[in-house]
Amino acid sequence: MSVTRLIWRLRTAVYVLAGRLRRSADRGDIPGWVLVTLMSAVLAVAIIASFKGPMLSALNRAINSIK
C-alpha cells in the first residue's frame, strides 16, 4: 500500500471518528483534540515513511564520523 493511499484511509477514518464523537453534545471539545492528535500522528508517520532512507543514511554517517 502506498503512503498516499494510507494517508487517505487514515484521514477518512479520522473524519468518521470525529463525526461520531461530535454527535454527543456532552463531550465538550474532545472531538477537536482527537482530530488534531490523530492528524499529527498521521503526518509524523507520512514524514518518517517518506524520508526513512535519507534519515537512516544521515544517522549512519553521523555515527561513523564519531568513531
mmCIF file of the N, C-alpha and C atoms, coordinates in Angstrom:
data_MODEL
# 
_entry.id   MODEL 
# 
loop_
_atom_site.group_PDB 
_atom_site.id 
_atom_site.type_symbol 
_atom_site.label_atom_id 
_atom_site.label_alt_id 
_atom_site.label_comp_id 
_atom_site.label_asym_id 
_atom_site.label_entity_id 
_atom_site.label_seq_id 
_atom_site.pdbx_PDB_ins_code 
_atom_site.Cartn_x 
_atom_site.Cartn_y 
_atom_site.Cartn_z 
_atom_site.occupancy 
_atom_site.B_iso_or_equiv 
_atom_site.pdbx_formal_charge 
_atom_site.auth_seq_id 
_atom_site.auth_comp_id 
_atom_site.auth_asym_id 
_atom_site.auth_atom_id 
_atom_site.pdbx_PDB_model_num 
ATOM 1   N N  . MET A 1 1  ? 0.851   -1.171 0.000  1.00 0.00 ? 1  MET A N  1 
ATOM 2   C CA . MET A 1 1  ? 0.000   0.000  0.000  1.00 0.00 ? 1  MET A CA 1 
ATOM 3   C C  . MET A 1 1  ? 0.899   1.237  0.000  1.00 0.00 ? 1  MET A C  1 
ATOM 4   N N  . SER A 1 2  ? 0.584   2.173  -0.845 1.00 0.00 ? 2  SER A N  1 
ATOM 5   C CA . SER A 1 2  ? 1.409   3.364  -0.942 1.00 0.00 ? 2  SER A CA 1 
ATOM 6   C C  . SER A 1 2  ? 1.130   4.292  0.240  1.00 0.00 ? 2  SER A C  1 
ATOM 7   N N  . VAL A 1 3  ? 2.053   5.188  0.492  1.00 0.00 ? 3  VAL A N  1 
ATOM 8   C CA . VAL A 1 3  ? 1.920   6.132  1.604  1.00 0.00 ? 3  VAL A CA 1 
ATOM 9   C C  . VAL A 1 3  ? 0.722   7.036  1.376  1.00 0.00 ? 3  VAL A C  1 
ATOM 10  N N  . THR A 1 4  ? 0.512   7.462  0.140  1.00 0.00 ? 4  THR A N  1 
ATOM 11  C CA . THR A 1 4  ? -0.613  8.346  -0.162 1.00 0.00 ? 4  THR A CA 1 
ATOM 12  C C  . THR A 1 4  ? -1.941  7.661  0.126  1.00 0.00 ? 4  THR A C  1 
ATOM 13  N N  . ARG A 1 5  ? -2.052  6.408  -0.286 1.00 0.00 ? 5  ARG A N  1 
ATOM 14  C CA . ARG A 1 5  ? -3.294  5.676  -0.035 1.00 0.00 ? 5  ARG A CA 1 
ATOM 15  C C  . ARG A 1 5  ? -3.516  5.469  1.469  1.00 0.00 ? 5  ARG A C  1 
ATOM 16  N N  . LEU A 1 6  ? -2.437  5.188  2.198  1.00 0.00 ? 6  LEU A N  1 
ATOM 17  C CA . LEU A 1 6  ? -2.526  5.018  3.642  1.00 0.00 ? 6  LEU A CA 1 
ATOM 18  C C  . LEU A 1 6  ? -2.986  6.311  4.302  1.00 0.00 ? 6  LEU A C  1 
ATOM 19  N N  . ILE A 1 7  ? -2.434  7.437  3.870  1.00 0.00 ? 7  ILE A N  1 
ATOM 20  C CA . ILE A 1 7  ? -2.824  8.729  4.436  1.00 0.00 ? 7  ILE A CA 1 
ATOM 21  C C  . ILE A 1 7  ? -4.301  9.004  4.182  1.00 0.00 ? 7  ILE A C  1 
ATOM 22  N N  . TRP A 1 8  ? -4.770  8.727  2.970  1.00 0.00 ? 8  TRP A N  1 
ATOM 23  C CA . TRP A 1 8  ? -6.181  8.962  2.662  1.00 0.00 ? 8  TRP A CA 1 
ATOM 24  C C  . TRP A 1 8  ? -7.095  8.069  3.497  1.00 0.00 ? 8  TRP A C  1 
ATOM 25  N N  . ARG A 1 9  ? -6.704  6.816  3.689  1.00 0.00 ? 9  ARG A N  1 
ATOM 26  C CA . ARG A 1 9  ? -7.526  5.919  4.514  1.00 0.00 ? 9  ARG A CA 1 
ATOM 27  C C  . ARG A 1 9  ? -7.549  6.363  5.968  1.00 0.00 ? 9  ARG A C  1 
ATOM 28  N N  . LEU A 1 10 ? -6.387  6.759  6.493  1.00 0.00 ? 10 LEU A N  1 
ATOM 29  C CA . LEU A 1 10 ? -6.341  7.234  7.870  1.00 0.00 ? 10 LEU A CA 1 
ATOM 30  C C  . LEU A 1 10 ? -7.126  8.532  8.031  1.00 0.00 ? 10 LEU A C  1 
ATOM 31  N N  . ARG A 1 11 ? -7.040  9.415  7.037  1.00 0.00 ? 11 ARG A N  1 
ATOM 32  C CA . ARG A 1 11 ? -7.781  10.676 7.093  1.00 0.00 ? 11 ARG A CA 1 
ATOM 33  C C  . ARG A 1 11 ? -9.285  10.408 7.109  1.00 0.00 ? 11 ARG A C  1 
ATOM 34  N N  . THR A 1 12 ? -9.729  9.480  6.296  1.00 0.00 ? 12 THR A N  1 
ATOM 35  C CA . THR A 1 12 ? -11.145 9.123  6.263  1.00 0.00 ? 12 THR A CA 1 
ATOM 36  C C  . THR A 1 12 ? -11.578 8.548  7.604  1.00 0.00 ? 12 THR A C  1 
ATOM 37  N N  . ALA A 1 13 ? -10.749 7.683  8.177  1.00 0.00 ? 13 ALA A N  1 
ATOM 38  C CA . ALA A 1 13 ? -11.082 7.101  9.473  1.00 0.00 ? 13 ALA A CA 1 
ATOM 39  C C  . ALA A 1 13 ? -11.154 8.174  10.556 1.00 0.00 ? 13 ALA A C  1 
ATOM 40  N N  . VAL A 1 14 ? -10.256 9.150  10.500 1.00 0.00 ? 14 VAL A N  1 
ATOM 41  C CA . VAL A 1 14 ? -10.267 10.238 11.478 1.00 0.00 ? 14 VAL A CA 1 
ATOM 42  C C  . VAL A 1 14 ? -11.544 11.052 11.350 1.00 0.00 ? 14 VAL A C  1 
ATOM 43  N N  . TYR A 1 15 ? -11.953 11.366 10.112 1.00 0.00 ? 15 TYR A N  1 
ATOM 44  C CA . TYR A 1 15 ? -13.181 12.143 9.918  1.00 0.00 ? 15 TYR A CA 1 
ATOM 45  C C  . TYR A 1 15 ? -14.410 11.378 10.393 1.00 0.00 ? 15 TYR A C  1 
ATOM 46  N N  . VAL A 1 16 ? -14.434 10.076 10.158 1.00 0.00 ? 16 VAL A N  1 
ATOM 47  C CA . VAL A 1 16 ? -15.559 9.264  10.632 1.00 0.00 ? 16 VAL A CA 1 
ATOM 48  C C  . VAL A 1 16 ? -15.589 9.262  12.160 1.00 0.00 ? 16 VAL A C  1 
ATOM 49  N N  . LEU A 1 17 ? -14.421 9.067  12.778 1.00 0.00 ? 17 LEU A N  1 
ATOM 50  C CA . LEU A 1 17 ? -14.348 9.067  14.242 1.00 0.00 ? 17 LEU A CA 1 
ATOM 51  C C  . LEU A 1 17 ? -14.753 10.418 14.811 1.00 0.00 ? 17 LEU A C  1 
ATOM 52  N N  . ALA A 1 18 ? -14.254 11.496 14.206 1.00 0.00 ? 18 ALA A N  1 
ATOM 53  C CA . ALA A 1 18 ? -14.603 12.833 14.690 1.00 0.00 ? 18 ALA A CA 1 
ATOM 54  C C  . ALA A 1 18 ? -16.095 13.084 14.531 1.00 0.00 ? 18 ALA A C  1 
ATOM 55  N N  . GLY A 1 19 ? -16.691 12.609 13.446 1.00 0.00 ? 19 GLY A N  1 
ATOM 56  C CA . GLY A 1 19 ? -18.130 12.776 13.242 1.00 0.00 ? 19 GLY A CA 1 
ATOM 57  C C  . GLY A 1 19 ? -18.945 12.044 14.292 1.00 0.00 ? 19 GLY A C  1 
ATOM 58  N N  . ARG A 1 20 ? -18.497 10.854 14.649 1.00 0.00 ? 20 ARG A N  1 
ATOM 59  C CA . ARG A 1 20 ? -19.213 10.094 15.688 1.00 0.00 ? 20 ARG A CA 1 
ATOM 60  C C  . ARG A 1 20 ? -19.091 10.760 17.054 1.00 0.00 ? 20 ARG A C  1 
ATOM 61  N N  . LEU A 1 21 ? -17.902 11.263 17.351 1.00 0.00 ? 21 LEU A N  1 
ATOM 62  C CA . LEU A 1 21 ? -17.713 11.922 18.638 1.00 0.00 ? 21 LEU A CA 1 
ATOM 63  C C  . LEU A 1 21 ? -18.448 13.252 18.706 1.00 0.00 ? 21 LEU A C  1 
ATOM 64  N N  . ARG A 1 22 ? -18.590 13.924 17.574 1.00 0.00 ? 22 ARG A N  1 
ATOM 65  C CA . ARG A 1 22 ? -19.235 15.230 17.533 1.00 0.00 ? 22 ARG A CA 1 
ATOM 66  C C  . ARG A 1 22 ? -20.733 15.121 17.798 1.00 0.00 ? 22 ARG A C  1 
ATOM 67  N N  . ARG A 1 23 ? -21.323 13.968 17.557 1.00 0.00 ? 23 ARG A N  1 
ATOM 68  C CA . ARG A 1 23 ? -22.760 13.793 17.746 1.00 0.00 ? 23 ARG A CA 1 
ATOM 69  C C  . ARG A 1 23 ? -23.167 13.945 19.206 1.00 0.00 ? 23 ARG A C  1 
ATOM 70  N N  . SER A 1 24 ? -22.283 13.635 20.112 1.00 0.00 ? 24 SER A N  1 
ATOM 71  C CA . SER A 1 24 ? -22.591 13.726 21.533 1.00 0.00 ? 24 SER A CA 1 
ATOM 72  C C  . SER A 1 24 ? -22.224 15.116 22.039 1.00 0.00 ? 24 SER A C  1 
ATOM 73  N N  . ALA A 1 25 ? -23.222 15.892 22.458 1.00 0.00 ? 25 ALA A N  1 
ATOM 74  C CA . ALA A 1 25 ? -23.011 17.287 22.861 1.00 0.00 ? 25 ALA A CA 1 
ATOM 75  C C  . ALA A 1 25 ? -22.308 17.401 24.210 1.00 0.00 ? 25 ALA A C  1 
ATOM 76  N N  . ASP A 1 26 ? -22.383 16.381 25.050 1.00 0.00 ? 26 ASP A N  1 
ATOM 77  C CA . ASP A 1 26 ? -21.813 16.487 26.388 1.00 0.00 ? 26 ASP A CA 1 
ATOM 78  C C  . ASP A 1 26 ? -20.319 16.180 26.434 1.00 0.00 ? 26 ASP A C  1 
ATOM 79  N N  . ARG A 1 27 ? -19.686 15.968 25.322 1.00 0.00 ? 27 ARG A N  1 
ATOM 80  C CA . ARG A 1 27 ? -18.259 15.636 25.311 1.00 0.00 ? 27 ARG A CA 1 
ATOM 81  C C  . ARG A 1 27 ? -17.360 16.861 25.200 1.00 0.00 ? 27 ARG A C  1 
ATOM 82  N N  . GLY A 1 28 ? -17.892 18.039 25.066 1.00 0.00 ? 28 GLY A N  1 
ATOM 83  C CA . GLY A 1 28 ? -17.077 19.247 25.030 1.00 0.00 ? 28 GLY A CA 1 
ATOM 84  C C  . GLY A 1 28 ? -16.241 19.330 23.769 1.00 0.00 ? 28 GLY A C  1 
ATOM 85  N N  . ASP A 1 29 ? -14.952 19.635 23.932 1.00 0.00 ? 29 ASP A N  1 
ATOM 86  C CA . ASP A 1 29 ? -14.066 19.846 22.797 1.00 0.00 ? 29 ASP A CA 1 
ATOM 87  C C  . ASP A 1 29 ? -13.222 18.612 22.492 1.00 0.00 ? 29 ASP A C  1 
ATOM 88  N N  . ILE A 1 30 ? -13.575 17.470 23.011 1.00 0.00 ? 30 ILE A N  1 
ATOM 89  C CA . ILE A 1 30 ? -12.788 16.252 22.804 1.00 0.00 ? 30 ILE A CA 1 
ATOM 90  C C  . ILE A 1 30 ? -12.649 15.899 21.321 1.00 0.00 ? 30 ILE A C  1 
ATOM 91  N N  . PRO A 1 31 ? -13.691 15.979 20.508 1.00 0.00 ? 31 PRO A N  1 
ATOM 92  C CA . PRO A 1 31 ? -13.505 15.618 19.091 1.00 0.00 ? 31 PRO A CA 1 
ATOM 93  C C  . PRO A 1 31 ? -12.440 16.457 18.386 1.00 0.00 ? 31 PRO A C  1 
ATOM 94  N N  . GLY A 1 32 ? -12.350 17.728 18.691 1.00 0.00 ? 32 GLY A N  1 
ATOM 95  C CA . GLY A 1 32 ? -11.326 18.562 18.089 1.00 0.00 ? 32 GLY A CA 1 
ATOM 96  C C  . GLY A 1 32 ? -9.936  18.110 18.478 1.00 0.00 ? 32 GLY A C  1 
ATOM 97  N N  . TRP A 1 33 ? -9.746  17.784 19.747 1.00 0.00 ? 33 TRP A N  1 
ATOM 98  C CA . TRP A 1 33 ? -8.435  17.329 20.206 1.00 0.00 ? 33 TRP A CA 1 
ATOM 99  C C  . TRP A 1 33 ? -8.096  15.959 19.643 1.00 0.00 ? 33 TRP A C  1 
ATOM 100 N N  . VAL A 1 34 ? -9.084  15.107 19.516 1.00 0.00 ? 34 VAL A N  1 
ATOM 101 C CA . VAL A 1 34 ? -8.846  13.796 18.915 1.00 0.00 ? 34 VAL A CA 1 
ATOM 102 C C  . VAL A 1 34 ? -8.403  13.961 17.471 1.00 0.00 ? 34 VAL A C  1 
ATOM 103 N N  . LEU A 1 35 ? -9.079  14.839 16.741 1.00 0.00 ? 35 LEU A N  1 
ATOM 104 C CA . LEU A 1 35 ? -8.735  15.076 15.344 1.00 0.00 ? 35 LEU A CA 1 
ATOM 105 C C  . LEU A 1 35 ? -7.322  15.633 15.209 1.00 0.00 ? 35 LEU A C  1 
ATOM 106 N N  . VAL A 1 36 ? -6.975  16.611 16.031 1.00 0.00 ? 36 VAL A N  1 
ATOM 107 C CA . VAL A 1 36 ? -5.633  17.207 15.977 1.00 0.00 ? 36 VAL A CA 1 
ATOM 108 C C  . VAL A 1 36 ? -4.570  16.162 16.300 1.00 0.00 ? 36 VAL A C  1 
ATOM 109 N N  . THR A 1 37 ? -4.796  15.350 17.318 1.00 0.00 ? 37 THR A N  1 
ATOM 110 C CA . THR A 1 37 ? -3.827  14.333 17.721 1.00 0.00 ? 37 THR A CA 1 
ATOM 111 C C  . THR A 1 37 ? -3.645  13.279 16.630 1.00 0.00 ? 37 THR A C  1 
ATOM 112 N N  . LEU A 1 38 ? -4.731  12.783 16.080 1.00 0.00 ? 38 LEU A N  1 
ATOM 113 C CA . LEU A 1 38 ? -4.637  11.755 15.053 1.00 0.00 ? 38 LEU A CA 1 
ATOM 114 C C  . LEU A 1 38 ? -4.022  12.291 13.762 1.00 0.00 ? 38 LEU A C  1 
ATOM 115 N N  . MET A 1 39 ? -4.372  13.500 13.377 1.00 0.00 ? 39 MET A N  1 
ATOM 116 C CA . MET A 1 39 ? -3.788  14.066 12.163 1.00 0.00 ? 39 MET A CA 1 
ATOM 117 C C  . MET A 1 39 ? -2.291  14.317 12.348 1.00 0.00 ? 39 MET A C  1 
ATOM 118 N N  . SER A 1 40 ? -1.879  14.713 13.550 1.00 0.00 ? 40 SER A N  1 
ATOM 119 C CA . SER A 1 40 ? -0.450  14.891 13.825 1.00 0.00 ? 40 SER A CA 1 
ATOM 120 C C  . SER A 1 40 ? 0.285   13.562 13.729 1.00 0.00 ? 40 SER A C  1 
ATOM 121 N N  . ALA A 1 41 ? -0.320  12.508 14.248 1.00 0.00 ? 41 ALA A N  1 
ATOM 122 C CA . ALA A 1 41 ? 0.298   11.188 14.175 1.00 0.00 ? 41 ALA A CA 1 
ATOM 123 C C  . ALA A 1 41 ? 0.405   10.719 12.722 1.00 0.00 ? 41 ALA A C  1 
ATOM 124 N N  . VAL A 1 42 ? -0.629  10.960 11.938 1.00 0.00 ? 42 VAL A N  1 
ATOM 125 C CA . VAL A 1 42 ? -0.598  10.581 10.525 1.00 0.00 ? 42 VAL A CA 1 
ATOM 126 C C  . VAL A 1 42 ? 0.485   11.358 9.794  1.00 0.00 ? 42 VAL A C  1 
ATOM 127 N N  . LEU A 1 43 ? 0.607   12.639 10.088 1.00 0.00 ? 43 LEU A N  1 
ATOM 128 C CA . LEU A 1 43 ? 1.638   13.461 9.454  1.00 0.00 ? 43 LEU A CA 1 
ATOM 129 C C  . LEU A 1 43 ? 3.036   12.960 9.825  1.00 0.00 ? 43 LEU A C  1 
ATOM 130 N N  . ALA A 1 44 ? 3.246   12.619 11.081 1.00 0.00 ? 44 ALA A N  1 
ATOM 131 C CA . ALA A 1 44 ? 4.544   12.104 11.516 1.00 0.00 ? 44 ALA A CA 1 
ATOM 132 C C  . ALA A 1 44 ? 4.881   10.795 10.812 1.00 0.00 ? 44 ALA A C  1 
ATOM 133 N N  . VAL A 1 45 ? 3.919   9.902  10.703 1.00 0.00 ? 45 VAL A N  1 
ATOM 134 C CA . VAL A 1 45 ? 4.146   8.622  10.024 1.00 0.00 ? 45 VAL A CA 1 
ATOM 135 C C  . VAL A 1 45 ? 4.462   8.854  8.546  1.00 0.00 ? 45 VAL A C  1 
ATOM 136 N N  . ALA A 1 46 ? 3.756   9.777  7.912  1.00 0.00 ? 46 ALA A N  1 
ATOM 137 C CA . ALA A 1 46 ? 3.995   10.058 6.495  1.00 0.00 ? 46 ALA A CA 1 
ATOM 138 C C  . ALA A 1 46 ? 5.391   10.634 6.281  1.00 0.00 ? 46 ALA A C  1 
ATOM 139 N N  . ILE A 1 47 ? 5.819   11.533 7.148  1.00 0.00 ? 47 ILE A N  1 
ATOM 140 C CA . ILE A 1 47 ? 7.154   12.124 7.020  1.00 0.00 ? 47 ILE A CA 1 
ATOM 141 C C  . ILE A 1 47 ? 8.230   11.070 7.230  1.00 0.00 ? 47 ILE A C  1 
ATOM 142 N N  . ILE A 1 48 ? 8.064   10.267 8.250  1.00 0.00 ? 48 ILE A N  1 
ATOM 143 C CA . ILE A 1 48 ? 9.054   9.227  8.533  1.00 0.00 ? 48 ILE A CA 1 
ATOM 144 C C  . ILE A 1 48 ? 9.109   8.213  7.397  1.00 0.00 ? 48 ILE A C  1 
ATOM 145 N N  . ALA A 1 49 ? 7.947   7.825  6.874  1.00 0.00 ? 49 ALA A N  1 
ATOM 146 C CA . ALA A 1 49 ? 7.917   6.850  5.776  1.00 0.00 ? 49 ALA A CA 1 
ATOM 147 C C  . ALA A 1 49 ? 8.546   7.422  4.513  1.00 0.00 ? 49 ALA A C  1 
ATOM 148 N N  . SER A 1 50 ? 8.311   8.703  4.267  1.00 0.00 ? 50 SER A N  1 
ATOM 149 C CA . SER A 1 50 ? 8.838   9.320  3.046  1.00 0.00 ? 50 SER A CA 1 
ATOM 150 C C  . SER A 1 50 ? 10.345  9.501  3.083  1.00 0.00 ? 50 SER A C  1 
ATOM 151 N N  . PHE A 1 51 ? 10.885  9.818  4.251  1.00 0.00 ? 51 PHE A N  1 
ATOM 152 C CA . PHE A 1 51 ? 12.303  10.150 4.357  1.00 0.00 ? 51 PHE A CA 1 
ATOM 153 C C  . PHE A 1 51 ? 13.100  9.136  5.163  1.00 0.00 ? 51 PHE A C  1 
ATOM 154 N N  . LYS A 1 52 ? 12.618  7.910  5.220  1.00 0.00 ? 52 LYS A N  1 
ATOM 155 C CA . LYS A 1 52 ? 13.283  6.879  6.009  1.00 0.00 ? 52 LYS A CA 1 
ATOM 156 C C  . LYS A 1 52 ? 14.707  6.623  5.518  1.00 0.00 ? 52 LYS A C  1 
ATOM 157 N N  . GLY A 1 53 ? 14.870  6.445  4.225  1.00 0.00 ? 53 GLY A N  1 
ATOM 158 C CA . GLY A 1 53 ? 16.188  6.174  3.657  1.00 0.00 ? 53 GLY A CA 1 
ATOM 159 C C  . GLY A 1 53 ? 17.186  7.290  3.922  1.00 0.00 ? 53 GLY A C  1 
ATOM 160 N N  . PRO A 1 54 ? 16.866  8.540  3.542  1.00 0.00 ? 54 PRO A N  1 
ATOM 161 C CA . PRO A 1 54 ? 17.811  9.631  3.796  1.00 0.00 ? 54 PRO A CA 1 
ATOM 162 C C  . PRO A 1 54 ? 18.084  9.860  5.291  1.00 0.00 ? 54 PRO A C  1 
ATOM 163 N N  . MET A 1 55 ? 17.069  9.646  6.136  1.00 0.00 ? 55 MET A N  1 
ATOM 164 C CA . MET A 1 55 ? 17.281  9.836  7.574  1.00 0.00 ? 55 MET A CA 1 
ATOM 165 C C  . MET A 1 55 ? 18.241  8.782  8.125  1.00 0.00 ? 55 MET A C  1 
ATOM 166 N N  . LEU A 1 56 ? 18.073  7.529  7.704  1.00 0.00 ? 56 LEU A N  1 
ATOM 167 C CA . LEU A 1 56 ? 18.972  6.473  8.165  1.00 0.00 ? 56 LEU A CA 1 
ATOM 168 C C  . LEU A 1 56 ? 20.384  6.688  7.643  1.00 0.00 ? 56 LEU A C  1 
ATOM 169 N N  . SER A 1 57 ? 20.505  7.134  6.402  1.00 0.00 ? 57 SER A N  1 
ATOM 170 C CA . SER A 1 57 ? 21.803  7.405  5.817  1.00 0.00 ? 57 SER A CA 1 
ATOM 171 C C  . SER A 1 57 ? 22.530  8.513  6.579  1.00 0.00 ? 57 SER A C  1 
ATOM 172 N N  . ALA A 1 58 ? 21.825  9.593  6.874  1.00 0.00 ? 58 ALA A N  1 
ATOM 173 C CA . ALA A 1 58 ? 22.420  10.708 7.614  1.00 0.00 ? 58 ALA A CA 1 
ATOM 174 C C  . ALA A 1 58 ? 22.818  10.275 9.025  1.00 0.00 ? 58 ALA A C  1 
ATOM 175 N N  . LEU A 1 59 ? 21.988  9.466  9.668  1.00 0.00 ? 59 LEU A N  1 
ATOM 176 C CA . LEU A 1 59 ? 22.293  8.979  11.010 1.00 0.00 ? 59 LEU A CA 1 
ATOM 177 C C  . LEU A 1 59 ? 23.525  8.083  10.994 1.00 0.00 ? 59 LEU A C  1 
ATOM 178 N N  . ASN A 1 60 ? 23.612  7.184  10.011 1.00 0.00 ? 60 ASN A N  1 
ATOM 179 C CA . ASN A 1 60 ? 24.777  6.303  9.908  1.00 0.00 ? 60 ASN A CA 1 
ATOM 180 C C  . ASN A 1 60 ? 26.058  7.094  9.653  1.00 0.00 ? 60 ASN A C  1 
ATOM 181 N N  . ARG A 1 61 ? 25.981  8.100  8.765  1.00 0.00 ? 61 ARG A N  1 
ATOM 182 C CA . ARG A 1 61 ? 27.160  8.932  8.507  1.00 0.00 ? 61 ARG A CA 1 
ATOM 183 C C  . ARG A 1 61 ? 27.589  9.678  9.760  1.00 0.00 ? 61 ARG A C  1 
ATOM 184 N N  . ALA A 1 62 ? 26.634  10.189 10.531 1.00 0.00 ? 62 ALA A N  1 
ATOM 185 C CA . ALA A 1 62 ? 26.955  10.909 11.754 1.00 0.00 ? 62 ALA A CA 1 
ATOM 186 C C  . ALA A 1 62 ? 27.614  9.980  12.786 1.00 0.00 ? 62 ALA A C  1 
ATOM 187 N N  . ILE A 1 63 ? 27.080  8.786  12.932 1.00 0.00 ? 63 ILE A N  1 
ATOM 188 C CA . ILE A 1 63 ? 27.646  7.833  13.882 1.00 0.00 ? 63 ILE A CA 1 
ATOM 189 C C  . ILE A 1 63 ? 29.038  7.389  13.440 1.00 0.00 ? 63 ILE A C  1 
ATOM 190 N N  . ASN A 1 64 ? 29.213  7.139  12.141 1.00 0.00 ? 64 ASN A N  1 
ATOM 191 C CA . ASN A 1 64 ? 30.511  6.717  11.635 1.00 0.00 ? 64 ASN A CA 1 
ATOM 192 C C  . ASN A 1 64 ? 31.561  7.823  11.736 1.00 0.00 ? 64 ASN A C  1 
ATOM 193 N N  . SER A 1 65 ? 31.148  9.066  11.659 1.00 0.00 ? 65 SER A N  1 
ATOM 194 C CA . SER A 1 65 ? 32.122  10.157 11.773 1.00 0.00 ? 65 SER A CA 1 
ATOM 195 C C  . SER A 1 65 ? 32.634  10.322 13.211 1.00 0.00 ? 65 SER A C  1 
ATOM 196 N N  . ILE A 1 66 ? 31.872  9.827  14.180 1.00 0.00 ? 66 ILE A N  1 
ATOM 197 C CA . ILE A 1 66 ? 32.294  9.902  15.593 1.00 0.00 ? 66 ILE A CA 1 
ATOM 198 C C  . ILE A 1 66 ? 33.344  8.858  15.901 1.00 0.00 ? 66 ILE A C  1 
ATOM 199 N N  . LYS A 1 67 ? 33.245  7.699  15.288 1.00 0.00 ? 67 LYS A N  1 
ATOM 200 C CA . LYS A 1 67 ? 34.150  6.576  15.561 1.00 0.00 ? 67 LYS A CA 1 
ATOM 201 C C  . LYS A 1 67 ? 35.553  6.874  15.191 1.00 0.00 ? 67 LYS A C  1 
# 
